[in-house]
Amino acid sequence: MITKPKGTYDVIESDALKLQKINRVIEYYCEFYNYDFIRTPIFESRDLFHRTVGEETDIVSKETYDFKDRSDRDLTLRPEGTAGVVRSFIENKMYGSNMPRKLFYNGTMYRYERPGNGRNREFTQFGVEILGSNDPIVDAEVISMPYRLFEELGFKDLNVKLNNLGSKEDRENYKTALKEYLNPHLEELCEDCKRRFNTNPLRILDCKVDNDSEVLKNVPSILDYQSEESQKRFKKVLEYLNYLDIDYEVDDKIVRGLDYYDYTVFEIVSSAEVLGGASTIAAGGRYNNLVEKLGGPSTPCIGFASGLERIMLAMDEFETTKKRPLNCYIMYINEEEKIKALTLAQDLRLSGVAVDYDTTGRSLKSQFKEADRMHAELLVILNSEDLKKGLITVKDNMTKEEVKIDENEIIDYIISNG
């Protein structure tokens, strides 16, 4: 038997219902926050991700799915969404008078990492990007939007952790101080951190191996190496979050795992026990230099991304998702009634009614059981003798009351009572 590859999974039954609900909430929130949908290719040029995400990040150095096509081009399955959005922004010349551009995406990503709790090699990621505004109020919106979205899905005890990486000059000053501090302790760090010391010491703060070591607990704070302008900007972000009643804490160890971030970076944390408690369910930050780095005009940007699998897993803790009840189930026995069931079902569906009928030749008794399994609110029972009189029987599946309705009024009746 052929089975699915390791690190992938089928979305079925209760997971399918949860995913549908999440997607509905995402579309609802993006519409009311005025984000436009964007879809980028699942695979792109290998250079796109290596230049944007960073050669020394775990994603690029260990986890990307790289391959050559038949024309010997180097391609990569997308491991995250921002790089493709920025490439599209530049290639399609979206910059100009209609700024800022507010975009959202929702699609599959691929990373060759060890499958774990809510982590897969093929996963679905939802994210938003605002391109063309450097106002701190935009930082607050991009943080508050997923926070409120998760509340809508039922999450409790959410917390925002955020940090300020400052400008490029601020970060260079901090890297110098960080290396001076770490140099005497190099032998106490893991092999990856020893390599990062020379290539990108900020990545050391993001290490999953040494994160609890005394060495990293006592590193200098990046917040002490920032210009007055960077500090004022960050204070404004915090001020706007206070106005929005967002629960947050400043964490000077957050740097995020991608090289393109500057200024505000953040994580939204859930206390769901199924995720291990205090687990990140969304993260992002500002990346003011990425568009220019890829050949576009200087464009300040900010965004976030969230993995839907972790959201689905956490939802098990506070919700048992059930399929919505069927408005109407049509029942019949003979061919004449079957044709009427077919046409009536189409008319009802075009009128916005959720309806189904038997397609397996069940007996009338079995059709009643099937209607109960689908939690149908109304039963439409077709009878050849009634149809000759222009009548259709409708039964309320809760009260068990039956009425005969004029065939010409059946749609209006079901819409009013379903």
C-alpha positions as CSV (number, residue, x, y, z in Angstrom):
1,M,0.0,0.0,0.0
2,I,1.3,3.5,-0.9
3,T,1.3,5.8,2.1
4,K,1.8,9.5,2.6
5,P,5.4,10.8,2.9
6,K,6.8,11.4,6.4
7,G,6.0,14.9,7.6
8,T,2.8,15.2,5.7
9,Y,-0.8,14.5,6.7
10,D,-4.3,14.2,5.4
11,V,-6.9,16.8,6.4
12,I,-10.0,14.8,7.1
13,E,-13.0,14.7,9.5
14,S,-12.7,16.9,12.6
15,D,-9.4,18.4,11.3
16,A,-11.1,19.3,8.0
17,L,-13.9,21.1,9.9
18,K,-11.4,23.0,12.1
19,L,-9.4,24.0,9.0
20,Q,-12.6,25.2,7.3
21,K,-13.5,27.3,10.3
22,I,-10.0,28.8,10.6
23,N,-10.1,29.7,6.9
24,R,-13.5,31.4,7.2
25,V,-12.3,33.5,10.1
26,I,-9.1,34.4,8.2
27,E,-11.0,35.6,5.2
28,Y,-13.5,37.5,7.4
29,Y,-10.7,39.3,9.3
30,C,-8.7,40.1,6.2
31,E,-11.7,41.6,4.5
32,F,-12.5,43.9,7.4
33,Y,-8.9,44.9,7.9
34,N,-8.8,45.6,4.1
35,Y,-6.2,43.1,3.0
36,D,-6.1,41.8,-0.5
37,F,-5.4,38.2,-1.3
38,I,-2.2,37.2,-3.0
39,R,-1.0,33.8,-4.2
40,T,2.6,33.2,-5.2
41,P,4.2,30.0,-6.7
42,I,4.9,27.0,-4.5
43,F,8.4,26.9,-5.9
44,E,10.7,29.8,-6.8
45,S,14.3,30.5,-7.7
46,R,16.6,29.1,-5.1
47,D,18.4,32.4,-4.8
48,L,15.2,34.2,-3.7
49,F,15.2,32.4,-0.3
50,H,18.9,32.2,0.1
51,R,19.2,36.0,-0.4
52,T,16.2,36.9,1.8
53,V,15.9,34.4,4.5
54,G,19.7,34.1,5.0
55,E,22.4,31.6,4.3
56,E,23.1,31.0,8.0
57,T,19.5,30.5,9.1
58,D,18.4,26.9,10.0
59,I,15.7,27.2,7.3
60,V,18.2,27.7,4.5
61,S,21.2,25.8,5.8
62,K,19.2,22.7,6.9
63,E,15.6,22.7,5.9
64,T,14.8,23.8,2.4
65,Y,13.7,21.4,-0.4
66,D,16.1,22.3,-3.2
67,F,16.0,20.7,-6.7
68,K,16.9,21.2,-10.3
69,D,14.3,21.2,-13.1
70,R,14.8,19.7,-16.6
71,S,16.5,22.9,-17.7
72,D,19.0,22.7,-14.9
73,R,17.5,25.7,-13.0
74,D,18.0,25.7,-9.2
75,L,14.6,25.9,-7.6
76,T,13.3,25.7,-4.0
77,L,9.9,24.8,-2.5
78,R,8.9,27.9,-0.6
79,P,9.7,27.6,3.1
80,E,7.9,30.8,4.1
81,G,5.7,33.4,2.5
82,T,7.3,36.8,2.8
83,A,10.0,36.4,0.2
84,G,7.6,35.4,-2.6
85,V,5.3,38.3,-1.8
86,V,8.1,40.8,-2.0
87,R,9.4,39.3,-5.2
88,S,5.8,39.6,-6.6
89,F,5.5,43.2,-5.3
90,I,8.7,44.2,-7.3
91,E,8.1,42.1,-10.4
92,N,4.5,43.3,-10.8
93,K,5.4,46.9,-10.0
94,M,2.8,47.1,-7.2
95,Y,4.7,50.1,-5.8
96,G,3.4,53.6,-6.7
97,S,0.4,55.7,-5.9
98,N,-1.7,53.0,-4.2
99,M,0.4,52.6,-1.1
100,P,0.6,51.0,1.3
101,R,-0.3,47.6,-0.2
102,K,-2.0,45.4,2.3
103,L,-1.8,41.7,1.3
104,F,-2.5,38.3,2.8
105,Y,-1.7,34.8,1.8
106,N,-2.8,31.3,2.9
107,G,-1.0,28.3,1.4
108,T,1.4,25.4,1.8
109,M,5.0,25.7,2.7
110,Y,7.8,23.1,2.9
111,R,10.7,22.6,5.3
112,Y,12.7,19.4,5.8
113,E,12.6,19.4,9.6
114,R,11.9,16.8,12.2
115,P,8.1,16.3,12.4
116,G,6.7,17.1,15.9
117,N,3.8,18.5,17.8
118,G,2.0,20.6,15.2
119,R,5.1,20.7,13.0
120,N,5.2,19.0,9.6
121,R,7.4,19.1,6.5
122,E,4.4,20.2,4.5
123,F,2.4,22.8,6.4
124,T,-0.1,25.5,5.8
125,Q,0.9,29.1,6.7
126,F,-1.3,32.2,6.8
127,G,0.3,35.6,6.8
128,V,-0.2,39.3,6.1
129,E,2.2,41.9,4.7
130,I,1.9,45.7,4.6
131,L,4.3,47.2,2.1
132,G,4.9,51.0,2.0
133,S,4.3,52.4,5.5
134,N,6.8,53.0,8.3
135,D,4.3,54.4,10.7
136,P,4.4,52.7,14.1
137,I,0.6,52.5,14.1
138,V,1.0,49.9,11.3
139,D,3.2,47.8,13.6
140,A,0.5,47.9,16.2
141,E,-2.2,46.8,13.6
142,V,-0.1,43.9,12.3
143,I,0.3,42.7,15.9
144,S,-3.3,43.2,17.0
145,M,-5.0,41.7,13.9
146,P,-3.8,38.0,14.6
147,Y,-4.3,38.6,18.3
148,R,-8.0,39.4,17.8
149,L,-8.3,36.6,15.2
150,F,-7.1,34.0,17.7
151,E,-9.6,35.4,20.2
152,E,-12.3,34.9,17.7
153,L,-11.2,31.2,17.3
154,G,-11.5,30.7,21.1
155,F,-7.9,31.1,22.3
156,K,-7.5,32.3,25.9
157,D,-4.5,33.7,27.8
158,L,-2.7,35.1,24.7
159,N,0.4,37.1,25.2
160,V,2.5,39.2,22.8
161,K,6.3,39.2,23.2
162,L,8.1,41.8,21.3
163,N,11.5,43.4,20.8
164,N,13.2,46.2,18.9
165,L,16.1,45.2,16.7
166,G,16.7,48.8,15.7
167,S,18.3,50.1,12.6
168,K,21.2,48.4,10.7
169,E,23.7,50.6,12.5
170,D,22.1,49.8,15.9
171,R,22.4,46.1,15.2
172,E,26.1,46.4,14.1
173,N,26.9,48.2,17.3
174,Y,25.2,45.4,19.3
175,K,26.9,42.6,17.3
176,T,30.2,44.1,18.3
177,A,29.3,44.1,22.0
178,L,27.7,40.7,21.8
179,K,30.9,39.1,20.3
180,E,33.0,40.8,22.9
181,Y,30.8,39.2,25.6
182,L,30.6,35.7,24.0
183,N,34.2,35.3,23.0
184,P,35.4,34.0,26.4
185,H,32.5,31.6,26.5
186,L,32.6,30.1,23.0
187,E,33.6,26.6,24.2
188,E,30.4,26.5,26.3
189,L,28.2,26.9,23.2
190,C,27.0,24.4,20.7
191,E,28.7,23.8,17.3
192,D,26.1,25.8,15.4
193,C,26.6,28.8,17.8
194,K,30.3,28.6,17.3
195,R,29.8,28.9,13.6
196,R,27.3,31.7,14.0
197,F,29.7,33.7,16.1
198,N,31.6,34.7,12.9
199,T,28.8,34.7,10.4
200,N,25.8,36.2,12.3
201,P,26.1,36.4,16.1
202,L,22.4,37.5,16.5
203,R,21.4,34.0,15.5
204,I,23.0,32.7,18.7
205,L,20.2,34.4,20.7
206,D,17.7,32.3,18.7
207,C,19.5,29.0,19.5
208,K,17.2,26.1,20.7
209,V,20.1,24.2,22.2
210,D,21.8,26.9,24.4
211,N,18.7,29.0,25.2
212,D,18.7,28.0,28.8
213,S,22.4,28.3,29.4
214,E,23.7,30.9,31.9
215,V,25.9,32.3,29.1
216,L,22.9,33.4,27.0
217,K,20.8,34.4,30.0
218,N,23.4,37.1,30.8
219,V,24.1,38.5,27.3
220,P,23.9,42.3,26.9
221,S,20.5,43.6,26.0
222,I,20.0,44.8,22.4
223,L,17.8,47.6,23.8
224,D,20.9,49.3,25.3
225,Y,22.5,49.7,21.9
226,Q,19.9,51.7,20.0
227,S,19.7,55.2,18.8
228,E,17.3,57.7,20.3
229,E,15.2,57.6,17.1
230,S,14.9,53.8,17.3
231,Q,13.9,54.0,21.0
232,K,11.2,56.7,20.3
233,R,9.8,54.6,17.5
234,F,9.5,51.5,19.7
235,K,7.8,53.5,22.5
236,K,5.2,54.6,20.0
237,V,4.5,51.0,19.0
238,L,4.0,50.1,22.7
239,E,1.8,53.2,23.2
240,Y,-0.5,52.1,20.3
241,L,-0.7,48.6,21.6
242,N,-1.8,50.0,25.0
243,Y,-4.6,51.9,23.2
244,L,-5.7,48.6,21.6
245,D,-5.7,46.7,24.9
246,I,-3.2,44.2,23.7
247,D,-1.5,42.1,26.5
248,Y,2.3,42.3,25.8
249,E,5.7,42.1,27.3
250,V,9.1,43.3,26.0
251,D,11.5,40.4,25.6
252,D,15.0,41.5,24.5
253,K,16.0,38.0,23.5
254,I,13.6,37.8,20.6
255,V,15.4,38.1,17.2
256,R,13.3,35.7,15.0
257,G,14.9,33.1,12.8
258,L,15.1,35.1,9.6
259,D,17.8,37.6,8.5
260,Y,15.6,40.3,7.0
261,Y,14.1,41.7,10.2
262,D,14.8,45.1,11.7
263,Y,13.1,47.3,14.2
264,T,9.9,45.6,15.6
265,V,9.8,41.8,15.9
266,F,7.2,39.9,17.8
267,E,5.7,36.5,18.8
268,I,2.1,35.8,19.8
269,V,2.2,33.1,22.5
270,S,-0.6,30.7,23.5
271,S,-0.7,28.9,26.9
272,A,-2.5,25.8,25.4
273,E,-1.2,22.7,27.2
274,V,-1.5,20.6,24.0
275,L,1.3,22.8,22.5
276,G,3.4,22.4,25.6
277,G,2.4,25.8,27.1
278,A,3.8,29.2,26.2
279,S,4.1,28.2,22.6
280,T,4.4,30.6,19.6
281,I,1.4,30.5,17.3
282,A,2.2,33.6,15.2
283,A,5.3,35.7,14.7
284,G,6.7,38.4,12.5
285,G,8.3,41.8,12.3
286,R,9.4,44.7,10.3
287,Y,11.7,44.4,7.2
288,N,12.4,47.8,5.8
289,N,15.3,46.9,3.6
290,L,14.2,43.7,1.9
291,V,12.4,45.2,-1.1
292,E,15.5,47.2,-1.9
293,K,17.8,44.2,-1.4
294,L,15.8,42.3,-4.1
295,G,16.2,45.2,-6.6
296,G,13.0,47.2,-5.8
297,P,12.6,50.8,-4.6
298,S,13.2,51.6,-0.9
299,T,10.0,50.4,0.8
300,P,9.3,49.9,4.5
301,C,7.4,46.7,5.3
302,I,6.0,44.6,8.1
303,G,4.2,41.3,8.3
304,F,3.5,38.1,10.3
305,A,2.9,34.5,9.6
306,S,1.1,31.7,11.5
307,G,1.1,27.9,11.0
308,L,-2.5,26.6,10.7
309,E,-1.5,23.1,12.0
310,R,-0.6,24.5,15.4
311,I,-3.8,26.5,15.6
312,M,-5.8,23.4,14.7
313,L,-3.9,21.4,17.4
314,A,-4.6,24.0,20.1
315,M,-8.3,24.2,19.2
316,D,-8.7,20.6,20.5
317,E,-8.3,22.1,24.0
318,F,-11.2,24.4,23.9
319,E,-13.5,23.4,21.0
320,T,-15.1,20.2,19.6
321,T,-15.8,21.3,16.1
322,K,-18.9,19.8,14.6
323,K,-20.2,20.0,11.1
324,R,-23.0,22.6,10.7
325,P,-26.5,21.1,10.6
326,L,-28.0,20.5,7.2
327,N,-30.9,22.8,6.5
328,C,-32.8,20.2,4.5
329,Y,-32.8,16.6,3.5
330,I,-35.0,15.5,0.6
331,M,-36.4,12.0,0.7
332,Y,-37.9,9.9,-2.2
333,I,-38.6,6.3,-3.3
334,N,-39.3,6.1,-7.1
335,E,-37.8,7.6,-10.2
336,E,-40.4,10.4,-10.6
337,E,-39.7,11.5,-7.0
338,K,-36.0,11.2,-7.6
339,I,-36.1,13.6,-10.5
340,K,-38.1,16.1,-8.4
341,A,-35.5,15.7,-5.6
342,L,-32.7,16.5,-8.1
343,T,-34.3,19.7,-9.4
344,L,-35.6,20.8,-6.1
345,A,-32.2,20.4,-4.5
346,Q,-30.6,22.5,-7.2
347,D,-33.2,25.3,-6.7
348,L,-32.7,25.3,-3.0
349,R,-28.9,25.4,-3.2
350,L,-29.1,28.3,-5.6
351,S,-31.2,30.0,-3.0
352,G,-28.6,29.6,-0.3
353,V,-30.0,26.5,1.4
354,A,-27.7,23.6,2.5
355,V,-29.5,20.5,1.2
356,D,-28.7,16.8,0.4
357,Y,-30.5,13.7,-0.7
358,D,-29.9,9.9,-1.1
359,T,-27.8,8.6,-3.9
360,T,-27.3,5.0,-2.8
361,G,-30.8,3.5,-3.2
362,R,-31.6,3.5,0.5
363,S,-35.0,2.6,1.8
364,L,-37.2,5.3,3.2
365,K,-36.4,4.1,6.7
366,S,-32.7,4.3,6.1
367,Q,-33.1,7.8,4.6
368,F,-34.6,8.9,7.9
369,K,-31.6,7.6,9.7
370,E,-29.3,9.3,7.2
371,A,-31.1,12.6,7.7
372,D,-30.6,12.3,11.5
373,R,-26.9,11.5,11.0
374,M,-26.6,14.7,9.0
375,H,-28.6,16.6,11.7
376,A,-31.0,17.9,9.1
377,E,-33.3,20.5,10.4
378,L,-36.1,19.9,7.9
379,L,-37.2,16.8,6.0
380,V,-38.7,17.1,2.6
381,I,-40.7,13.9,1.9
382,L,-41.7,13.5,-1.8
383,N,-44.7,11.5,-2.6
384,S,-46.0,10.8,-6.1
385,E,-49.7,11.3,-5.1
386,D,-48.9,14.6,-3.4
387,L,-46.9,15.8,-6.4
388,K,-49.8,15.3,-8.7
389,K,-51.8,17.7,-6.5
390,G,-48.9,20.2,-6.4
391,L,-48.1,19.5,-2.8
392,I,-44.9,18.6,-0.9
393,T,-44.6,17.3,2.7
394,V,-42.2,19.1,5.0
395,K,-41.4,17.7,8.5
396,D,-39.6,19.5,11.3
397,N,-37.0,17.1,12.5
398,M,-37.0,18.6,16.0
399,T,-40.7,19.0,16.7
400,K,-41.8,16.2,14.3
401,E,-44.6,18.3,13.0
402,E,-45.6,17.8,9.4
403,V,-47.2,20.3,6.9
404,K,-48.1,20.1,3.3
405,I,-46.8,23.0,1.3
406,D,-47.8,24.2,-2.2
407,E,-45.1,23.2,-4.6
408,N,-44.8,26.8,-5.8
409,E,-44.2,28.0,-2.2
410,I,-41.8,25.3,-1.1
411,I,-38.5,27.3,-1.5
412,D,-39.8,30.3,0.4
413,Y,-41.2,28.1,3.2
414,I,-37.9,26.2,3.6
415,I,-35.9,29.5,3.6
416,S,-38.2,30.9,6.3
417,N,-38.2,27.8,8.5
418,G,-34.8,26.1,7.9
